[in-house]
Structures are given as structure tokens and as C-alpha cells.
Amino acid sequence: MSKKADGLIPYFILGVLAFIWGSSFILMKIGLQNLAPVELASLRVAIAGLSLSPFALRAMHKHRAKWKALIGVGLLGNLLPAILFANAQTVIDSSLSGMLNSLTAVFTLLFGVWFFGIVASRRKWLGVLIALLGSSLLFAEDLMSSDLGQIQYGGLVLLATCCYGMSVNVIRNYLSGVRSIEVAALSLLPVSIISLVIYLYVGDFDVLSSLEGQQSIGAVVLLAISGTAFASVLFFYLVSKTSALFASMVTYLIPLVAIVWGLFVGEEIQAFELAGMTVIFLGILQIRR
């Protein structure tokens, strides 16, 4: 393979990751057509954990002393966000979920400062303020009309990004010596068992009797395997071959893919939402400088 082609591989992987993660919101929307939020979330995490279980079983004996941190990452980085996103998208559009998801970088910094001793420059604090201003623009119409429904369910996505932000900090501070693929597999293993029990208890298995139900289940299976297992492997490979900074560029691309999917299925993207997304991007750029 030529050096030029080899140099293009990271960009290709970055695009694939953006497409997979940006498509996760529309897959959730399809799944929710015939599944309750708790069914979708528990099935998603259970399947994702099972798909990575071979890696977990091979690495279990190596990291017994770090199970508390691994379970914390499983809860904060997978199970709780899956539940929160699923409930949020019963009301808000998938494109809006994708836009709000970009605030993960903001909460990663905030929790790093509050709980893990990270020192933030004035430029980074300015970025936080800019990004939060952009998030309020996403709900400008709802704020003006005092419609709290959209805002409340958008708040669930913000809670999910808080979970992601704390999870990243736990990984950085307590699991830095663990291979990334092992972090993903081992953190998913306990929560996938919990999720499987939940689904077996609350799941409506009659959903498989209809074509629409089968499509919803198929969407969740695709979401779990591609959006969690396969994408994690790709992301960890990208970090190892380039840098965390380069890999983090996917943060900017995910909302764009989510918006395109939203337009494709007929969701309305308002001008103030695009303005809010632009302001959030400017804030994140300040934070990552």
C-alpha cells in the first residue's frame, strides 16, 4: 500500500465512525416505534456486552483490582445513557439528540475540574460558556413559548452527556493502564448481564410476530453491534494509530450525520437549531485548543 493511501486510512475510519455514531439516533427512533424505552436500552446493552464478551473473558484475570472503576464506566458510559437517550427520543427528534450529544466535551472538562483536579484555562472556561449558550439556542422556540416538554426531555440527553463526561474522566484517572478494547469489553460485561435480566423480565416477545416489530429489533441489534462493539474497536484503533486529538474530531461530525438522517426521514431542522449547533462547535473548539 502506498504512503498516500496509508495516510488516508485514518480519515476513512473517522468518516466511518461519524456515520455509525451519527446514525445511532435514527436507529433508536426506529427501535422505539415498537419497543418501550427500557426494552430498547436493556436489549441494546445486553447485545453489545455479549458481542464483546470474548475480549472480556480473556482479560478478566488481568484487572480484578479495577472492577469498581470498570463497573462505573459500564453504568455511566453505557447503561444509564442508553436509558436516558431512549426515553428522550420518545419526544425529541433524533437530530436534536445528535446536536445535544456534542456537549459531552463540555461535561468532560467540568467534571475533570470539579472531581479530578484538572486545571482549566480561561480560554477553556470561555468555551464552556459559549457551548452552553449554544445549547440554549437549540431550545429557543420552546423557551419563548414556555413549552417545557421538549426542554425536559432534552434535559435527559444532557444528563446522558454528563454520564459520558464522568465516564471519560474515570477511564483517564483509574483505567489508563488498561487496553481500550479491554475497558470496553470488561465495563460492558456486568451491565450487559443486568440488562439481559431486565429485558427478560419486561420484554414483550410478541413484538417479533410482526414485520414492524422485527424491524425495530433489527435496528436495536444493528445499534448494539455496530454502534457499540464495532465502533469501539475502530475508535481505539484510530487513537492508537493517530492521537486522541485527531480521534476526537468525530465529535464535530456526529451531529452533522444525525442532522442529515433527520432531514431524510422528514424531521424539521429549525434555523435557530443550526445556529445553536454552530455556537456549540465554537465553544468545543475553544475547549479543545
QUIZI-V185607 format. One line per field, one symbol per residue. ss: DSSP state (H for helix, E for strand, L for the rest). psi: psi as a letter, one per 40 degrees, with the letter a starting at -180 (. if undefined). Layout:
BEGIN
ss = ???
psi = ???
END
This chain:
BEGIN
ss = LLHHHHHHHHHHHHHHHHHHHHHHHHHHHHHLLLLLHHHHHHHHHHHHHHHLHHHHHHHHHHLHHHHHHHHHHHHHHHHHHHHHHHHHLLLLLHHHHHHHHLLHHHHHHHHHHHHHLLLLLHHHHHHHHHHHHHHHHHLHHHHHHLLHHHHHHHHHHHHHHHHHHHHHHHHHHHLLLLLHHHHHHHHHHHHHHHHHHHHHHHLLHHHHHLHHHHHHHHHHHHHHHHHHHHHHHHHHHHHHHLLHHHHLLHHHHHHHHHHHHHHHLLLLLLHHHHHHHHHHHHHHHHHHL
psi = hidddddeddddddddddddddeddddddddedeiidddddddddddddddeddddddededfdefddddddddddecddddddddddeediiddddddddeedddddddddddeeehhhidddddddddddddddddfdddddefhedddddddddddddddddddddddddefdehiddddddddddddddddddddddeiheedeeidddddddddddddddddccddddddddddddbiddddeedddddddddddddddeeihhiddddddddddddddddde.
END
